[in-house]
Amino acid sequence: MLHWIRTNRSFLLLLLGFGLFRTAIADWNPIPSGSMRPSVLEGDVVLVNRVAYDLKLPLTDVVLARLGEPQRGDVVTFSSPQDGTRLIKRLVAVPGDVVEMRDERLFINGEAAQYDGAEQLSEALLPGVERPATRLTESIQGHQRRVQWLQGVRARSSFGPLSVPAGQYLMLGDNRDNSADSRYIGLVPRERLIGQAKAVLVSADILGHWRPRFERFGQAL
């Protein structure tokens, strides 16, 4: 065993360095669900900047240094405060914000989101299962993103008002009727943040015979 380690130590050091890089600096994250449609799709593999906010001790949530502040509108990966599952959502409210949702309309610090650019389409939930959907551009607090709602799917369309405490963040999926976000799992503590999703590296239509979606390769988030 020792002879094998000595013989392959260069390769083992390379693997160790690669592992530390993925757990501390940058990572890629396959997307298994449609909770962030239309911004992020099932089958996307996104690049995650793990040092966008904090430098952490590899393989832990121990913060060694704060490097940046999470901002409204960021697409963020984090560990669910409910069960530790890695999730990807949009950061909607930061500490000190008062956030509310009334019948799907978002309010932040008393400002109501504006919605325009309505688009009607059919969305695949599972292979062979589709629902009518409405997509709109949501504009609030200087940020815009395409969001969508699904017909015939029940979700928590109203909550709050809620004051976001220090060290906590409110996350919502862009696919508002198909997302296990802060409406269900609660606010996300800063130490649970993994990093900021920056771009789609590669993508394949996992609901449609795994065809590559070349148009999404390299797309910024």
C-alpha positions as CSV (number, residue, x, y, z in Angstrom):
1,M,0.0,0.0,0.0
2,L,2.8,2.5,0.9
3,H,4.6,1.6,-2.3
4,W,1.5,2.3,-4.3
5,I,1.0,5.7,-2.6
6,R,4.6,6.6,-3.2
7,T,4.4,5.6,-6.8
8,N,1.2,7.5,-7.4
9,R,1.7,10.5,-5.1
10,S,1.7,13.0,-7.9
11,F,-1.6,11.8,-9.1
12,L,-3.0,11.7,-5.5
13,L,-1.8,15.3,-4.8
14,L,-3.5,16.4,-8.1
15,L,-6.7,14.7,-6.9
16,L,-6.4,16.3,-3.5
17,G,-5.8,19.8,-5.0
18,F,-8.7,19.4,-7.4
19,G,-11.0,18.3,-4.5
20,L,-10.0,21.3,-2.4
21,F,-10.5,23.6,-5.4
22,R,-14.1,22.3,-5.9
23,T,-15.0,22.5,-2.2
24,A,-13.4,25.9,-1.5
25,I,-13.1,28.0,-4.7
26,A,-15.3,27.0,-7.6
27,D,-17.7,24.1,-8.3
28,W,-20.2,23.0,-10.9
29,N,-23.7,22.1,-9.9
30,P,-26.1,19.8,-12.0
31,I,-29.7,21.0,-11.9
32,P,-32.2,18.2,-11.3
33,S,-35.4,20.2,-11.1
34,G,-37.4,23.0,-12.7
35,S,-37.7,25.2,-9.6
36,M,-35.8,28.1,-11.3
37,R,-37.4,28.0,-14.7
38,P,-37.1,29.8,-17.0
39,S,-33.7,31.2,-15.8
40,V,-32.2,27.8,-14.9
41,L,-33.4,24.5,-16.5
42,E,-33.4,20.9,-15.5
43,G,-30.2,19.4,-17.1
44,D,-28.2,22.6,-16.9
45,V,-24.8,22.4,-15.2
46,V,-24.0,25.7,-13.6
47,L,-20.7,27.2,-12.5
48,V,-20.7,28.2,-8.9
49,N,-18.3,30.8,-7.4
50,R,-17.8,29.5,-3.9
51,V,-15.8,32.6,-2.8
52,A,-18.3,35.2,-4.0
53,Y,-19.4,35.7,-0.3
54,D,-17.2,33.8,2.1
55,L,-14.0,31.8,2.3
56,K,-14.8,28.6,4.1
57,L,-12.8,25.8,5.6
58,P,-13.1,23.0,2.9
59,L,-15.9,20.5,3.5
60,T,-17.4,22.6,6.4
61,D,-19.6,25.7,7.0
62,V,-16.8,27.3,9.0
63,V,-16.3,30.8,7.6
64,L,-12.6,31.9,7.5
65,A,-13.2,35.3,6.0
66,R,-16.0,37.4,4.5
67,L,-15.3,38.3,0.9
68,G,-18.5,39.9,-0.3
69,E,-22.1,40.6,0.5
70,P,-25.0,38.6,-1.0
71,Q,-27.2,40.9,-3.1
72,R,-30.9,40.9,-4.1
73,G,-31.2,39.2,-7.5
74,D,-28.2,36.8,-7.1
75,V,-28.8,33.2,-8.1
76,V,-27.4,31.3,-5.1
77,T,-26.6,27.7,-4.2
78,F,-27.1,26.8,-0.5
79,S,-27.7,24.0,1.9
80,S,-31.4,23.8,2.9
81,P,-31.8,24.7,6.6
82,Q,-34.5,22.0,6.7
83,D,-32.5,18.9,5.7
84,G,-29.2,20.0,4.2
85,T,-30.2,19.3,0.6
86,R,-28.2,21.5,-1.9
87,L,-30.6,24.0,-3.6
88,I,-30.4,26.8,-6.1
89,K,-32.8,29.8,-5.8
90,R,-32.9,33.5,-6.3
91,L,-32.0,35.7,-3.4
92,V,-34.9,38.0,-3.1
93,A,-34.5,39.8,0.3
94,V,-31.5,40.7,2.5
95,P,-31.2,41.5,6.2
96,G,-33.3,44.5,7.1
97,D,-35.8,44.1,4.2
98,V,-39.5,43.8,4.9
99,V,-40.9,41.3,2.3
100,E,-44.4,40.3,1.5
101,M,-46.3,38.4,-1.2
102,R,-49.9,39.1,-1.9
103,D,-51.6,36.8,-4.5
104,E,-48.3,36.2,-6.3
105,R,-47.2,39.9,-6.3
106,L,-44.0,40.5,-4.5
107,F,-43.4,43.5,-2.2
108,I,-40.1,44.6,-0.8
109,N,-39.8,47.5,1.7
110,G,-43.3,48.7,0.6
111,E,-42.4,48.6,-3.1
112,A,-44.7,46.5,-5.3
113,A,-43.1,44.5,-8.1
114,Q,-44.2,45.3,-11.6
115,Y,-45.0,42.6,-14.1
116,D,-45.1,42.8,-17.9
117,G,-44.2,40.9,-21.0
118,A,-46.7,38.2,-20.4
119,E,-46.1,35.0,-22.4
120,Q,-48.4,31.9,-22.4
121,L,-46.9,28.5,-22.9
122,S,-47.0,24.9,-21.8
123,E,-44.4,23.6,-19.3
124,A,-43.2,20.0,-18.8
125,L,-43.3,18.9,-15.2
126,L,-42.4,15.3,-15.9
127,P,-42.0,13.3,-19.1
128,G,-45.4,13.4,-20.7
129,V,-46.9,15.7,-18.0
130,E,-47.4,19.3,-19.0
131,R,-49.2,22.3,-17.5
132,P,-50.2,25.7,-19.0
133,A,-47.8,28.4,-17.7
134,T,-47.6,32.2,-17.7
135,R,-44.2,33.9,-17.8
136,L,-43.7,37.6,-17.0
137,T,-40.8,39.9,-16.3
138,E,-40.8,40.8,-12.6
139,S,-39.2,44.2,-11.8
140,I,-38.5,45.3,-8.2
141,Q,-35.7,47.2,-6.3
142,G,-33.8,47.7,-9.6
143,H,-33.7,44.1,-10.6
144,Q,-35.5,42.2,-13.4
145,R,-36.0,38.5,-14.0
146,R,-38.4,36.3,-15.9
147,V,-40.7,34.3,-13.5
148,Q,-43.5,32.0,-14.1
149,W,-46.7,30.5,-12.6
150,L,-48.3,27.2,-13.4
151,Q,-52.0,26.7,-13.8
152,G,-53.6,23.9,-11.7
153,V,-50.7,23.8,-9.2
154,R,-51.3,24.9,-5.7
155,A,-48.6,26.9,-4.0
156,R,-48.2,29.5,-1.2
157,S,-49.0,32.7,-3.2
158,S,-49.3,35.0,-0.1
159,F,-47.1,35.5,3.0
160,G,-45.8,38.2,5.3
161,P,-45.1,40.9,5.8
162,L,-41.8,39.5,7.2
163,S,-38.8,41.4,8.5
164,V,-35.6,39.6,7.5
165,P,-33.3,39.5,10.5
166,A,-29.5,39.9,10.5
167,G,-27.6,37.0,9.0
168,Q,-30.6,35.6,7.2
169,Y,-31.8,35.7,3.5
170,L,-35.1,35.0,1.8
171,M,-34.9,32.8,-1.3
172,L,-37.6,32.2,-4.0
173,G,-37.6,30.1,-7.1
174,D,-38.3,31.8,-10.3
175,N,-40.8,29.0,-11.0
176,R,-43.1,30.2,-8.3
177,D,-45.6,27.4,-8.2
178,N,-43.0,24.6,-8.3
179,S,-40.3,25.6,-5.9
180,A,-39.4,24.4,-2.3
181,D,-38.0,27.8,-1.3
182,S,-38.2,30.1,1.8
183,R,-42.0,29.9,1.8
184,Y,-41.6,26.3,2.9
185,I,-38.1,25.8,4.3
186,G,-37.7,29.2,6.0
187,L,-35.0,31.8,5.8
188,V,-31.5,30.8,5.0
189,P,-28.6,31.6,7.4
190,R,-25.5,33.1,5.8
191,E,-23.3,30.1,6.8
192,R,-25.6,27.9,4.7
193,L,-24.7,29.8,1.5
194,I,-22.4,27.8,-0.8
195,G,-21.8,30.4,-3.6
196,Q,-23.2,32.4,-6.4
197,A,-24.2,30.7,-9.6
198,K,-22.6,32.6,-12.5
199,A,-23.2,30.8,-15.8
200,V,-24.5,27.6,-17.5
201,L,-21.5,25.5,-18.4
202,V,-23.3,22.8,-20.4
203,S,-27.0,21.8,-20.8
204,A,-29.0,18.8,-21.9
205,D,-32.8,18.3,-22.2
206,I,-33.2,15.6,-19.6
207,L,-37.0,15.6,-20.2
208,G,-36.5,15.2,-24.0
209,H,-34.1,12.3,-24.7
210,W,-31.0,14.1,-23.3
211,R,-30.5,16.3,-26.4
212,P,-27.8,18.9,-25.9
213,R,-29.0,22.5,-25.6
214,F,-26.0,24.1,-27.3
215,E,-27.7,27.6,-27.1
216,R,-27.4,27.5,-23.3
217,F,-23.7,26.7,-23.2
218,G,-21.9,29.6,-21.5
219,Q,-25.1,31.5,-20.8
220,A,-24.7,34.0,-18.0
221,L,-27.1,33.9,-15.0
